[in-house]
Amino acid sequence: MNPESNAVFGQEIETVQKIIDVVTEFLITYSFQIIGALIILIVGLKLSGWLARVVLRLCEKRNIDVTLARFFASSTKLLIMVFVVIVAIGKFGISIAPFIAALGALAFGSSFAIQGPLSNYGAGLTLILTRPFVVGNTITVQGVSGVVEEIRLAATILTSEDGEELTIPNKHIVGEILRNSFENKIIEASVGISYQDDPEKAIDILQKVLAGFDEICREPLPQVGIEAFGDSSINIGLRYWVPIKSYHHLKYRVNLGIHQALAEAQITIPYPQQDVHLFHRETSQKDS
């Protein structure tokens, strides 16, 4: 090796030795503090998890809504962990005041960059506290429908009839028109009958068809009546409530049952038609 290579190699060894000396000195000086901080963190983690489970069980015993129960449990765990971290940092004799100031400045500086997630968290907190819907309800918002499976701080999780999982950011729920059907969703339909048929008979038949499906809710009761008088038919309206997870399945079965029942009763479902009248005008010799 030439003298320049020996010098560079010697500098690298010296640098590595300095790093080792610094690490060794740090471990010797703060070994007990590090061990103490690790013990505090481990105990705090176990304690926060245990207290969160205790809070969750207490909420369940008092029949508190599952969303609020989970929020209280997670908030308890977070508060305990923040306290534990502060105590662990204090083991090194480090003041947390500069960290708090730095976090405040960082939060202010990054507020514009993370205003989307922050608005979701704020909206999620609003949903949890005001509870316009709870887990198990059927909601429709932003043109999307589903059963509420979970309400998180950032988003609300829905499941559709097809088993799809829908994640809606909470900022798109708060302040929007929200339809809460609770456990069920309404089906609104209409069927036209001929003006020559008896509408009372048709209404009675449709009510019996709906009563034949056990899945259709009885509270509130299905509603059947004359909806409108069309150009070619008397339109009979139907309104009934079904579980969201069998919405389309029941709708199709009910429609088939209605068609079969009306056909058996010889009640006509008319199609749109127009009467066209042709007038023949004889032309005189003068006109020709």
C-alpha positions as CSV (number, residue, x, y, z in Angstrom):
1,M,0.0,0.0,0.0
2,N,1.3,3.5,-0.8
3,P,1.6,6.2,1.9
4,E,-1.6,8.0,0.8
5,S,-3.7,4.8,1.1
6,N,-2.2,4.1,4.5
7,A,-3.1,7.6,5.7
8,V,-6.7,7.2,4.5
9,F,-7.0,3.8,6.1
10,G,-5.6,5.1,9.4
11,Q,-8.2,8.0,9.4
12,E,-11.0,5.5,8.8
13,I,-9.9,3.3,11.7
14,E,-9.5,6.4,13.9
15,T,-13.1,7.5,13.0
16,V,-14.5,4.1,13.7
17,Q,-12.7,4.0,17.0
18,K,-14.1,7.4,18.0
19,I,-17.6,6.2,17.2
20,I,-17.1,3.0,19.3
21,D,-15.7,5.1,22.2
22,V,-18.7,7.5,22.0
23,V,-21.2,4.6,22.0
24,T,-19.4,2.8,24.8
25,E,-19.3,5.9,26.9
26,F,-23.0,6.6,26.2
27,L,-23.9,3.0,27.2
28,I,-21.8,3.2,30.4
29,T,-23.2,6.6,31.3
30,Y,-26.9,5.9,30.4
31,S,-27.2,2.1,30.6
32,F,-29.3,2.2,33.7
33,Q,-31.5,5.0,32.3
34,I,-31.9,3.1,29.0
35,I,-32.9,-0.1,30.8
36,G,-35.3,1.9,33.1
37,A,-36.8,3.6,30.1
38,L,-37.3,0.3,28.3
39,I,-38.9,-1.2,31.3
40,I,-41.2,1.8,31.7
41,L,-42.2,1.6,28.0
42,I,-43.0,-2.1,28.2
43,V,-44.9,-1.8,31.4
44,G,-46.8,1.2,30.0
45,L,-47.7,-0.6,26.8
46,K,-49.1,-3.6,28.8
47,L,-50.9,-1.3,31.2
48,S,-52.4,0.8,28.5
49,G,-53.7,-2.2,26.7
50,W,-55.2,-3.7,29.9
51,L,-56.9,-0.4,30.8
52,A,-58.3,-0.1,27.3
53,R,-59.9,-3.5,27.6
54,V,-61.3,-2.7,31.0
55,V,-62.9,0.5,29.6
56,L,-64.3,-1.4,26.7
57,R,-65.8,-4.0,29.0
58,L,-67.3,-1.4,31.3
59,C,-68.9,0.4,28.3
60,E,-70.3,-2.9,27.0
61,K,-71.8,-3.7,30.5
62,R,-73.5,-0.3,30.5
63,N,-74.8,-0.8,26.9
64,I,-72.9,2.1,25.5
65,D,-72.8,2.3,21.7
66,V,-69.9,0.2,20.3
67,T,-68.4,3.2,18.4
68,L,-68.2,5.3,21.5
69,A,-66.9,2.3,23.5
70,R,-64.1,1.8,21.1
71,F,-63.3,5.5,21.0
72,F,-63.1,5.7,24.8
73,A,-60.9,2.6,24.9
74,S,-58.5,3.9,22.2
75,S,-58.4,7.4,23.9
76,T,-57.5,5.8,27.2
77,K,-54.7,3.8,25.6
78,L,-53.3,6.8,23.8
79,L,-53.3,9.0,27.0
80,I,-51.5,6.3,29.0
81,M,-48.9,5.9,26.3
82,V,-48.3,9.7,26.1
83,F,-47.8,9.8,29.8
84,V,-45.4,6.8,29.7
85,V,-43.3,8.3,26.9
86,I,-43.0,11.5,28.9
87,V,-41.8,9.6,32.0
88,A,-39.4,7.5,29.9
89,I,-37.8,10.6,28.3
90,G,-37.5,12.1,31.8
91,K,-35.3,9.2,32.8
92,F,-32.6,10.8,30.7
93,G,-33.0,14.1,32.4
94,I,-34.3,15.6,29.1
95,S,-36.9,18.4,29.4
96,I,-39.9,17.8,27.2
97,A,-40.6,21.6,26.8
98,P,-38.4,22.0,23.7
99,F,-40.1,18.9,22.1
100,I,-43.5,20.3,22.7
101,A,-42.5,23.6,21.2
102,A,-41.0,21.8,18.2
103,L,-44.1,19.7,17.7
104,G,-46.2,22.8,17.9
105,A,-44.1,24.5,15.2
106,L,-44.1,21.4,13.1
107,A,-47.9,21.0,13.4
108,F,-48.4,24.6,12.4
109,G,-46.1,24.3,9.4
110,S,-47.5,21.0,8.2
111,S,-51.2,21.9,8.8
112,F,-51.6,23.0,5.2
113,A,-50.1,19.8,3.8
114,I,-52.1,17.5,6.0
115,Q,-55.4,19.5,6.2
116,G,-57.1,16.6,4.3
117,P,-56.4,13.9,6.9
118,L,-57.0,16.4,9.8
119,S,-60.4,17.3,8.4
120,N,-61.2,13.6,8.2
121,Y,-60.2,13.2,11.9
122,G,-62.2,16.2,12.9
123,A,-65.2,14.9,11.0
124,G,-64.7,11.4,12.6
125,L,-64.7,12.9,16.1
126,T,-68.0,14.7,15.2
127,L,-69.6,11.5,14.0
128,I,-68.5,9.6,17.1
129,L,-69.8,12.2,19.5
130,T,-73.0,13.2,17.7
131,R,-73.8,9.6,16.5
132,P,-76.1,10.3,13.5
133,F,-75.7,6.6,12.9
134,V,-74.1,3.6,14.7
135,V,-72.6,0.3,13.7
136,G,-75.3,-1.9,12.1
137,N,-77.3,1.0,10.6
138,T,-77.9,1.2,6.8
139,I,-76.9,4.6,5.5
140,T,-76.9,6.3,2.1
141,V,-74.5,9.2,1.5
142,Q,-72.8,10.6,-1.6
143,G,-74.9,8.1,-3.7
144,V,-73.4,5.1,-1.8
145,S,-75.4,2.7,0.4
146,G,-74.3,0.0,2.9
147,V,-74.3,-1.3,6.4
148,V,-72.0,0.5,8.8
149,E,-69.4,-2.0,10.0
150,E,-67.0,0.4,11.7
151,I,-66.6,4.1,12.4
152,R,-63.0,5.2,12.6
153,L,-61.5,8.6,13.2
154,A,-60.4,8.9,9.5
155,A,-63.1,6.9,7.7
156,T,-66.3,5.0,8.0
157,I,-66.4,1.4,6.7
158,L,-69.6,0.1,5.0
159,T,-70.4,-3.3,3.5
160,S,-72.7,-3.7,0.5
161,E,-75.1,-6.4,-0.5
162,D,-72.4,-7.9,-2.7
163,G,-70.0,-8.2,0.2
164,E,-67.9,-5.2,-1.0
165,E,-66.1,-3.1,1.7
166,L,-66.7,0.6,1.1
167,T,-64.4,3.1,2.8
168,I,-65.8,6.7,2.9
169,P,-63.5,9.5,4.3
170,N,-65.4,11.1,7.1
171,K,-65.2,14.6,5.6
172,H,-67.5,13.4,2.8
173,I,-70.1,12.4,5.4
174,V,-70.3,15.4,7.8
175,G,-72.3,18.3,6.3
176,E,-73.8,16.1,3.5
177,I,-77.4,14.9,3.2
178,L,-77.4,11.6,5.1
179,R,-80.1,8.9,4.9
180,N,-80.2,6.5,7.8
181,S,-82.5,3.6,7.2
182,F,-81.2,1.9,10.5
183,E,-81.3,-1.8,9.9
184,N,-83.2,-1.8,6.6
185,K,-83.7,0.0,3.3
186,I,-86.8,1.0,1.5
187,I,-87.9,-0.4,-1.9
188,E,-90.2,1.9,-3.9
189,A,-91.9,0.5,-7.0
190,S,-95.1,0.8,-9.0
191,V,-97.1,-1.4,-11.4
192,G,-99.7,-0.3,-13.8
193,I,-103.1,-2.0,-14.3
194,S,-105.7,-1.4,-16.9
195,Y,-108.5,1.1,-16.3
196,Q,-111.0,-1.8,-16.9
197,D,-109.6,-3.6,-13.8
198,D,-110.6,-3.2,-10.2
199,P,-107.8,-1.2,-8.3
200,E,-109.0,-2.4,-4.9
201,K,-108.6,-6.0,-6.0
202,A,-105.2,-5.3,-7.4
203,I,-104.1,-3.6,-4.1
204,D,-105.4,-6.6,-2.1
205,I,-103.4,-9.0,-4.4
206,L,-100.2,-7.0,-4.0
207,Q,-100.5,-6.8,-0.2
208,K,-100.9,-10.6,-0.1
209,V,-97.8,-11.0,-2.3
210,L,-95.7,-8.8,0.1
211,A,-97.1,-10.7,3.1
212,G,-95.8,-13.9,1.6
213,F,-92.1,-12.9,2.0
214,D,-90.9,-13.3,5.6
215,E,-87.8,-11.2,4.9
216,I,-89.9,-8.1,4.3
217,C,-90.2,-6.0,7.5
218,R,-93.5,-5.8,9.3
219,E,-92.5,-2.6,11.2
220,P,-93.2,-0.4,9.5
221,L,-95.8,-2.2,7.5
222,P,-95.6,-2.3,3.7
223,Q,-97.6,0.4,2.0
224,V,-99.7,-0.2,-1.2
225,G,-102.1,2.2,-2.9
226,I,-102.9,4.2,-6.0
227,E,-99.9,6.3,-6.9
228,A,-101.1,8.0,-10.1
229,F,-103.5,7.9,-13.0
230,G,-101.4,7.4,-16.1
231,D,-102.3,7.8,-19.8
232,S,-102.7,4.1,-20.2
233,S,-102.9,2.7,-16.7
234,I,-103.7,3.1,-13.1
235,N,-100.3,3.0,-11.3
236,I,-100.3,1.1,-8.0
237,G,-97.4,2.2,-5.8
238,L,-95.5,-0.1,-3.4
239,R,-93.2,0.8,-0.5
240,Y,-91.7,-1.8,1.7
241,W,-88.5,-2.3,3.8
242,V,-85.9,-5.0,3.5
243,P,-82.5,-5.8,4.9
244,I,-79.8,-4.0,2.8
245,K,-77.8,-7.2,2.3
246,S,-80.8,-8.9,0.5
247,Y,-82.1,-5.7,-1.2
248,H,-81.9,-6.6,-4.9
249,H,-82.5,-10.3,-4.3
250,L,-85.8,-9.6,-2.6
251,K,-86.8,-6.9,-5.1
252,Y,-86.4,-9.3,-8.0
253,R,-88.4,-12.1,-6.3
254,V,-91.2,-9.7,-5.3
255,N,-91.4,-8.3,-8.8
256,L,-91.8,-11.9,-10.2
257,G,-94.4,-12.7,-7.5
258,I,-96.4,-9.6,-8.5
259,H,-96.4,-10.5,-12.2
260,Q,-97.5,-14.0,-11.5
261,A,-100.2,-13.0,-9.0
262,L,-101.7,-10.4,-11.4
263,A,-101.6,-12.8,-14.3
264,E,-103.4,-15.5,-12.3
265,A,-106.1,-12.9,-11.3
266,Q,-106.4,-11.9,-15.0
267,I,-105.5,-8.3,-14.2
268,T,-103.9,-6.7,-17.2
269,I,-100.6,-4.8,-17.0
270,P,-101.1,-2.5,-20.1
271,Y,-98.3,-1.2,-22.3
272,P,-98.3,2.4,-23.5
273,Q,-100.5,2.9,-26.5
274,Q,-101.9,5.7,-28.6
275,D,-105.1,6.0,-30.7
276,V,-104.4,7.4,-34.1
277,H,-107.5,8.7,-36.0
278,L,-107.3,9.1,-39.8
279,F,-109.7,11.5,-41.5
280,H,-110.4,11.2,-45.2
281,R,-111.3,14.4,-46.9
282,E,-112.9,14.2,-50.4
283,T,-111.5,16.8,-52.8
284,S,-113.7,18.7,-55.1
285,Q,-113.0,19.3,-58.7
286,K,-112.1,22.9,-57.9
287,D,-109.4,21.7,-55.4
288,S,-107.9,19.4,-57.9
